[in-house]
Amino acid sequence: MQSTKICLFWTFWDYYLQAATLFLTMYAAIERYLLVFHRQCIMKNKLFFHYIPLGFVCCYSFGIYLYFIPLFSCKPNYSYDLAAFVCGGPCYLNAFVQNIYDTIIDIMLPTCVLLVFNLLMIGRVIRYKHKVSPSTRVSNILKKSRRMILQLLAISLMTLLNWMPWIFIILVHDFYDPSFGEQFITIFLHYLPYFTSFASPFLALINLPEIREEFKKVMRQLMTTLHILNSTQLDLESSSMELIFLSGNYPNLYGLGLFDIQQETVLRLFTDEILLTNTIKNQMVSVAIGINTNEIRSSINNGNPLIFTHIFTIFNNLRYLSFGPSCLWYQRLSFNEFLTVASSTLLELHVCLSYFDDCLYLLDGRFNQLHTFCVDLKYILSSGLTISKELKKNIISHIPQLERFTFNIRSLIHYHNQIDLTSNKDIQYTLMDFKDDHIISCVDYSSVSEEGHCHIYSYPYRSKYYNNITNNFPGGLFQCVSKVSFFDERPFEHEFFLRIARSFPLLKKLTLINKKPQNNKGYRTSKNDNQALSIVNYRHLIQLHLTKAH
C-alpha cells in the first residue's frame, strides 16, 4: 500500500520542527547573551526582545515549509511504502533557488549566528572571570545564571556539532560536486539533526544537582568495579561481599580482606561453592578477617576456631593470615578442643588468643614454614610477677632459628602482706637471656588493692595503645601509639604530663583515672625551676575521658 498524503504529512512536520528547533536554539543563545550583559534592556522591552522574536521564529518556520512542501508547484518524488517504510525527499530541493535559499537562510544563518553568540559568551565570561572584580553586577548575574548558561551552552554545542557537517556537505554538493557525499548523506547526515531533539532534555537535566550526584555515583561504582576486576588485593565488608564476588572471576586477585563481618556470614562464604570458586581458593595467598565486634555473642558456639580451621582447609596456598576477631575476651580464639590445623605454606600469622596454651598449640610445629608470629594474649598463668622463664622455656627454646622476638606483656599478682617484693632491678635480671633485644620493664605496687603490676615490652614499641601508665612511666618515644590511659594512686604532677606529651607525639585518645589532687596545684610555678608552668600541648588529641578525676 502506498500513500502520498502520509509522506506529505511526515515530511512537512519533520522539516518544520527541525528548522524551528534550530531557530529557537539560535534565539536562546542570543537572549542568554543579552540577559547576562544587557539585562536591563531586555527587562524593559520584553515584548520587543522576547515575545515578538519567539512568535516570528515559530510563524516563519511554519510558513516557509508550508510553502516549500505542500504548496510548492513541483511533482512530488516521494511516496510512502508500507513494505519499505521509506519516503523520498521533498521536490523543492530539486529547484536551485529554493534549495539555496533554504540552505543559506534556514540552516547556515541560524547555525552561524549560534556559533558567533556562543563564542562571544565564552569569550566575555573568560574576560570577566580574570579581569573583573567578583562583586560586580555582571559577575553576580553569571553566578546566579550558571545553571541556565551551562544548559544552553551544552544544547548549543550539540546543535553546532550536528549541523556544521551537514552545511559543509551541502555547500560542496551544490557548488562543486553534486555526487560528493551522497552515501554519507544517506547513511549519516539525514539522521544527525534528530540527535539535537533527543539529546536536549538530557543536556538540560544533567546540570541539575540531583542528576549530577546520581551520575557521579554511577561513575564511581563503575570505576570501583573496574578497579576491583584488576586488583590483587580485595578488602570487603559484609554488605558488599556477595555482590562483588558474583560480579566477576578476578584473575589477578591474590589477597582477600573481610572486615566487620559476622561469624555466620564467614562460615556461609567458606561453604558456598558459587561465591568462592576453586580458582579463587587456589590463587589466594593472603587473607585477613575481622569479626564484627558489635554483636555481644555469636549464635555459633566456639565459632572462631571453626572459622580458623576452615581457612586452612579452603586456601591451600596461604602465606599470610591475619585472623582478627576483636581482642574482646569473648571473641578471642581459644582451642578448647584440639582441631586439625596445619599448613606447610604459611609464613606469617597475626592472631588474638585467650591463653598461653593456645599460643603453644600453634607453635608446636604444625606451621613448619612460619617466620613471623604476632599474637595478642589475654591470660598467662604464672606464679611470679614476670614470665621471662616461661617465655624462654616454652617458646624461644623451641624456635632455634628465631631472629627477632617482639612482645608487650602486662602481668598482675596479689601479694597479700608480702614484704620481699620483686623490684624493677629483679625483673631486668630475669631478662638477661634476651641478649639481642632492648627490653623495658616497669613495676608498680598498690597498697590499697595489694596488687603488683609489671609491664615489660620490647623497644621500639609497636602497639597502638599503652594502658595504665603510672608515675613510674620510664619514658621513651612511642610513635605508633595513639591511645593511652593513666591510672595511679599518687597524683600526676605537671612534669608528668610534659613527659607524656614528648613521649606520645601522635596521641589521639586519652583516659585519666586519678582521685588525688596535684601537690603543687596552688602554685603557678614548677617545683624544679621556680618558673611559670608551661602549657602542655597534645596537638592530635581528639578524645579526652576523665574518670574519677580530681
SEDRENGU-309533 format. One record per residue (C-alpha): residue in one letter; x, y, z. Coordinates in pm, whole numbers, padded with zeros to 5 digits, always signed. Layout:
BEGIN
AXYZ;...
***
This chain:
BEGIN
M+00000+00000+00000;Q+00136+00345-00095;S+00015+00692+00002;T+00148+01036-00092;K-00051+01205+00187;I+00131+01015+00462;C+00468+01120+00321;L+00348+01477+00273;F+00235+01499+00635;W+00552+01341+00771;T+00794+01548+00559;F+00627+01880+00641;W+00634+01830+01018;D+00983+01681+01007;Y+01136+01978+00822;Y+00933+02236+01013;L+01025+02104+01359;Q+01393+02072+01266;A+01405+02431+01143;A+01203+02561+01440;T+01438+02383+01683;L+01744+02532+01514;F+01598+02886+01513;L+01485+02858+01876;T+01831+02738+01981;M+01982+03033+01795;Y+01749+03277+01969;A+01817+03115+02308;A+02189+03184+02257;I+02116+03548+02167;E+01878+03603+02459;R+02117+03433+02703;Y+02392+03674+02596;L+02162+03976+02630;L+02026+03862+02969;V+02376+03841+03114;F+02535+04153+02966;H+02233+04374+02882;R+01974+04257+03132;Q+01809+04595+03196;C+01745+04649+02826;I+01576+04309+02798;M+01360+04356+03109;K+01236+04697+02993;N+01142+04576+02642;K+01025+04217+02693;L+00770+04244+02413;F+01029+04350+02157;F+01319+04130+02270;H+01133+03818+02384;Y+00776+03764+02269;I+00794+03906+01915;P+01113+03711+01821;L+00965+03386+01954;G+00643+03438+01760;F+00834+03531+01445;V+01055+03219+01464;C+00757+02986+01502;C+00547+03158+01232;Y+00835+03191+00985;S+00938+02825+01015;F+00579+02711+00975;G+00513+02941+00677;I+00831+02874+00481;Y+00792+02496+00494;L+00420+02519+00428;Y+00521+02690+00102;F+00815+02459+00023;I+00640+02125+00082;P+00259+02121+00044;L+00220+02436-00171;F+00529+02439-00395;S+00437+02366-00758;C+00652+02066-00842;K+00596+01698-00893;P+00645+01521-00560;N+00906+01246-00572;Y+00801+01069-00260;S+00552+00801-00176;Y+00508+00607+00144;D+00555+00234+00101;L+00445+00023+00397;A+00672-00259+00284;A+00983-00041+00253;F+00894+00205+00532;V+01065+00494+00343;C+00975+00827+00186;G+01161+01018-00080;G+01280+01377-00028;P+01068+01691-00092;C+01072+01811-00452;Y+01168+02174-00372;L+01525+02052-00317;N+01549+02000-00693;A+01473+02370-00754;F+01804+02563-00740;V+01674+02892-00594;Q+01456+02736-00326;N+01728+02488-00232;I+01994+02762-00198;Y+01755+02984-00001;D+01670+02702+00239;T+02037+02613+00283;I+02157+02969+00349;I+01862+03122+00538;D+01715+02825+00721;I+02032+02629+00800;M+02353+02831+00759;L+02228+03161+00904;P+02097+03029+01238;T+02396+02797+01270;C+02647+03078+01214;V+02460+03314+01450;L+02453+03038+01710;L+02828+02989+01671;V+02903+03363+01695;F+02700+03422+02011;N+02842+03113+02181;L+03195+03235+02110;L+03102+03582+02236;M+02953+03436+02551;I+03256+03217+02625;G+03499+03500+02549;R+03327+03753+02772;V+03284+03503+03056;I+03660+03435+03049;R+03730+03808+03039;Y+03504+03884+03336;K+03646+03591+03531;H+04006+03714+03506;K+03975+04093+03483;V+03661+04197+03668;S+03605+04207+04042;P+03380+03924+04171;S+03150+04182+04331;T+03043+04342+04001;R+02687+04318+03875;V+02776+04101+03573;S+02972+03857+03789;N+02675+03821+04023;I+02445+03754+03727;L+02689+03493+03596;K+02684+03313+03932;K+02304+03320+03958;S+02257+03212+03594;R+02530+02949+03596;R+02295+02652+03559;M+02098+02814+03276;I+02419+02914+03095;L+02561+02562+03116;Q+02238+02403+02996;L+02201+02635+02696;L+02570+02613+02614;A+02555+02233+02607;I+02246+02236+02382;S+02407+02496+02153;L+02727+02297+02115;M+02529+01983+02039;T+02335+02170+01771;L+02656+02302+01614;L+02811+01957+01607;N+02503+01823+01432;W+02456+02096+01172;M+02812+02201+01076;P+02893+01874+00889;W+02555+01898+00717;I+02627+02254+00596;F+02972+02158+00468;I+02839+01862+00268;I+02553+02067+00119;L+02783+02352+00007;V+03023+02114-00164;H+02732+01922-00311;D+02561+02234-00456;F+02862+02436-00575;Y+03138+02186-00650;D+03049+01818-00691;P+02683+01703-00698;S+02791+01346-00622;F+03005+01442-00321;G+02897+01275-00001;E+02581+01111-00135;Q+02636+00787+00052;F+02745+00975+00365;I+02432+01194+00348;T+02206+00894+00301;I+02353+00691+00584;F+02452+00953+00840;L+02369+01320+00789;H+01999+01273+00722;Y+01962+01140+01075;L+02221+01351+01258;P+01994+01656+01330;Y+01750+01431+01513;F+02009+01389+01787;T+01962+01753+01884;S+01599+01691+01972;F+01676+01366+02151;A+01977+01499+02343;S+01839+01838+02453;P+01635+01712+02752;F+01930+01508+02879;L+02170+01800+02838;A+01933+02019+03038;L+01882+01760+03311;I+02249+01669+03354;N+02320+02011+03507;L+02067+01959+03785;P+02246+01886+04118;E+02044+01570+04184;I+02118+01426+03839;R+02486+01516+03863;E+02518+01346+04201;E+02348+01034+04068;F+02573+01038+03761;K+02883+01072+03983;K+02760+00782+04197;V+02717+00558+03891;M+03062+00655+03761;R+03218+00582+04100;Q+03054+00240+04106;L+03176+00172+03752;M+03532+00279+03834;T+03523+00074+04155;T+03413-00233+03961;L+03689-00184+03703;H+03942-00135+03982;I+03825-00446+04163;L+03845-00660+03848;N+04213-00563+03812;S+04300-00568+04183;T+04542-00807+04350;Q+04403-00728+04700;L+04031-00709+04779;D+03903-00565+05112;L+03528-00611+05168;E+03253-00552+05423;S+02971-00799+05471;S+02716-00571+05300;S+02904-00572+04966;M+03071-00913+04982;E+02823-01129+04789;L+02757-00869+04516;I+03128-00824+04442;F+03207-01195+04443;L+02926-01259+04195;S+03043-00975+03965;G+03348-01143+03813;N+03622-01404+03821;Y+03910-01176+03939;P+04205-01349+03770;N+04458-01114+03936;L+04323-01150+04291;Y+04575-01286+04542;G+04468-01114+04866;L+04132-01109+05046;G+04021-00897+05343;L+03682-00945+05512;F+03603-00680+05774;D+03307-00602+06003;I+03164-00944+05926;Q+02967-01188+06142;Q+03071-01547+06214;E+02766-01692+06037;T+02846-01492+05722;V+03208-01611+05715;L+03106-01975+05755;R+02844-01942+05480;L+03104-01786+05250;F+03352-02066+05310;T+03093-02334+05233;D+02943-02166+04923;E+03094-02303+04602;I+02935-02025+04393;L+03082-01731+04586;L+03428-01881+04635;T+03528-02065+04320;N+03814-02314+04312;T+04019-02064+04113;I+03994-01800+04387;K+04068-02058+04657;N+04385-02179+04486;Q+04526-01838+04392;M+04472-01674+04734;V+04796-01623+04929;S+04687-01350+05177;V+04373-01348+05395;A+04266-01101+05666;I+03941-01145+05863;G+03786-00903+06112;I+03483-01038+06300;N+03205-00790+06381;T+03254-00656+06735;N+02907-00502+06770;E+02728-00829+06840;I+02773-00935+07202;R+02796-01307+07137;S+02763-01522+06831;S+02483-01775+06797;I+02751-02027+06699;N+02927-02184+06997;N+03305-02178+06962;G+03271-02032+06612;N+03613-01870+06581;P+03819-02194+06599;L+03586-02344+06338;I+03644-02048+06104;F+04019-02065+06172;T+04020-02433+06073;H+03815-02372+05758;I+04065-02114+05635;F+04346-02370+05607;T+04112-02627+05456;I+03995-02392+05180;F+04304-02186+05092;N+04576-02434+05004;N+04849-02182+04916;L+04803-01941+05206;R+05117-01748+05310;Y+04976-01465+05523;L+04685-01477+05768;S+04553-01206+05998;F+04269-01360+06198;G+04126-01072+06395;P+03820-01134+06592;S+03848-00837+06821;C+04059-00855+07135;L+03741-00859+07347;W+03754-01157+07580;Y+03452-01336+07433;Q+03583-01314+07076;R+03940-01427+07127;L+04050-01750+06968;S+04085-02045+07205;F+04139-02413+07126;N+03940-02592+07393;E+03908-02884+07154;F+04206-02999+06950;L+04142-02930+06583;T+04325-03040+06272;V+04503-02720+06175;A+04825-02732+05974;S+04991-02558+05681;S+05322-02606+05505;T+05293-02273+05318;L+05200-02023+05593;L+05480-01771+05655;E+05316-01501+05870;L+05034-01525+06127;H+04856-01250+06326;V+04603-01365+06586;C+04430-01279+06918;L+04437-01568+07168;S+04289-01628+07511;Y+04552-01839+07689;F+04922-01909+07678;D+04847-02275+07598;D+04672-02160+07279;C+04995-01992+07177;L+05194-02310+07244;Y+04935-02509+07049;L+05000-02303+06735;L+05379-02322+06777;D+05410-02700+06810;G+05537-02743+06452;R+05209-02752+06261;F+05321-02438+06070;N+05671-02551+05980;Q+05748-02257+05747;L+05625-01983+05983;H+05876-01700+06024;T+05655-01419+06168;F+05408-01471+06453;C+05217-01175+06604;V+04991-01269+06896;D+04775-01080+07147;L+04731-01292+07463;K+04474-01230+07734;Y+04589-01467+08011;I+04926-01615+08108;L+04910-01809+08435;S+05233-01772+08632;S+05332-01791+08998;G+05554-01484+08977;L+05527-01129+08858;T+05737-01196+08547;I+05710-01478+08294;S+06053-01444+08135;K+06143-01802+08235;E+05824-01938+08078;L+05897-01744+07758;K+06246-01887+07743;K+06144-02244+07824;N+05819-02282+07629;I+05868-02060+07325;I+06219-01938+07247;S+06393-02271+07313;H+06157-02438+07060;I+06240-02188+06785;P+06618-02211+06733;Q+06605-02006+06412;L+06418-01718+06575;E+06576-01390+06461;R+06362-01138+06648;F+06119-01166+06938;T+05888-00865+06981;F+05646-00865+07276;N+05434-00646+07503;I+05336-00820+07830;R+05146-00684+08130;S+05117-00908+08439;L+04940-00882+08776;I+04976-01058+09114;H+04814-01022+09458;Y+05090-01005+09721;H+04880-01005+10046;N+05111-00853+10308;Q+05430-00983+10148;I+05743-00790+10242;D+06001-00916+09992;L+05857-00774+09669;T+06010-00803+09324;S+06181-00484+09213;N+06237-00349+08866;K+06605-00447+08901;D+06499-00806+08970;I+06283-00802+08657;Q+06572-00679+08443;Y+06795-00957+08579;T+06548-01224+08462;L+06557-01075+08112;M+06931-01121+08065;D+06871-01419+07834;F+06725-01181+07575;K+07067-01051+07479;D+06986-00910+07136;D+06672-00720+07237;H+06618-00383+07402;I+06361-00459+07674;I+06191-00204+07901;S+06032-00301+08232;C+05820-00111+08481;V+05693-00235+08821;D+05420-00076+09036;Y+05261-00182+09364;S+04925-00070+09502;S+04898-00061+09881;V+04521-00020+09863;S+04439-00321+09645;E+04758-00514+09737;E+04830-00574+09371;G+05158-00577+09183;H+05170-00472+08818;C+05457-00547+08585;H+05484-00421+08229;I+05766-00548+08007;Y+05796-00482+07636;S+06048-00486+07357;Y+06158-00146+07232;P+06080+00020+06993;Y+05716-00019+07096;R+05488-00144+06815;S+05140-00140+06970;K+04887+00135+06902;Y+04783+00161+07267;Y+04959+00197+07604;N+04733+00138+07906;N+04758+00208+08280;I+05052+00446+08273;T+05167+00545+08623;N+05416+00791+08766;N+05683+00521+08717;F+05650+00557+08340;P+06006+00502+08207;G+05970+00744+07915;G+06085+00694+07557;L+05940+00773+07215;F+05622+00590+07110;Q+05540+00698+06755;C+05288+00418+06688;V+05072+00484+06994;S+04751+00685+06951;K+04556+00570+07260;V+04677+00583+07624;S+04528+00566+07972;F+04664+00691+08309;F+04599+00531+08645;D+04775+00584+08978;E+04703+00621+09349;R+04954+00907+09359;P+04885+01246+09200;F+05001+01326+08846;E+05213+01642+08858;H+05278+01890+08578;E+05613+01735+08481;F+05438+01400+08423;F+05208+01550+08157;L+05506+01716+07989;R+05681+01377+07963;I+05366+01222+07817;A+05341+01494+07550;R+05703+01432+07448;S+05672+01052+07450;F+05344+01026+07255;P+05356+01287+06974;L+05060+01131+06787;L+04828+01083+07085;K+04458+01097+06986;K+04265+00934+07274;L+04345+00988+07642;T+04178+00842+07953;L+04273+00963+08302;I+04177+00789+08629;N+04313+00958+08942;K+04135+01094+09250;K+04440+01266+09401;P+04491+01644+09363;Q+04826+01778+09246;N+05058+01868+09532;N+05172+02198+09381;K+04848+02282+09204;G+04810+02603+09405;Y+05146+02733+09291;R+05179+02873+08943;T+05544+02766+08925;S+05728+02443+08867;K+05876+02281+09176;N+06207+02234+08993;D+06296+02572+08850;N+06065+02833+09006;Q+05944+02934+08659;A+05589+02974+08536;L+05431+02642+08441;S+05437+02586+08065;I+05130+02483+07868;V+05116+02113+07780;N+05012+02064+07415;Y+04860+01744+07277;R+04834+01852+06915;H+04646+01550+06779;L+04416+01480+07076;I+04051+01431+06974;Q+03907+01240+07274;L+03960+01306+07646;H+03795+01088+07914;L+03821+01197+08278;T+03709+00913+08507;K+03712+00960+08885;A+03942+01254+08827;H+04003+01517+09093;
***
